[in-house]
Amino acid sequence: MTSILTRSLLRGAAAMLMLLCAACAADNAARKLPDTPVGMQQDFDAQHGRWHTTVRRLVKPLAGSQDWAEYDGTTVVHPLVDGRANVAELDVTGPRGRIQGVSVRLFDPRAQRWTIQFANIASGVLDGGISGGFAGGRHGVFYGHDTWNDKPIVVRFVVDVIDSKTVHFEQSFSSDAGATWEVNWVAVDKRL
């Protein structure tokens, strides 16, 4: 019974978020971003399931800091809507606390692009969203506009599927419209 209820809630959430992500994709298209590979509906299939996750997070992005925090925990990726959407649940802890988050990934077959939005459970707010795709199903690149400390930034998120048991994620911010980038999030998932 619990799994049926959970799947039903996830499907409902995915349907509502599809509308939000469509607006995000339209906003990103209106403000020119770098080109990304064309996506396919199967791009995230290799990531479905349960993973051991390690995270390194830059404590103060875009501040010239080199103070990194480390976390360890799990990510669980649930496929939805025949693979056109999935939800990734992140739960990691470390000396600097706990990060719990939800990443919603939706595929737009017309644009052949994925839209990804993330919410840190502590804030309960979805980020500005990113969009992109995968080259050969193994190297994904996603961009989006957002703000950091009330200043406009460009976000770049790179996903590398190393093999069937390892996925590498890297997020960078740019405060100069993509001329320079600062990495602020590195995660490695190992299949459990």
Helices and strands as residue ranges (DSSP letters): H 2-30, G 45-47, E 49-58, E 68-80, G 81-83, E 85-94, E 97-108, E 113-120, E 125-126, E 130-135, E 139-148, E 151-163, E 166-174, E 182-191
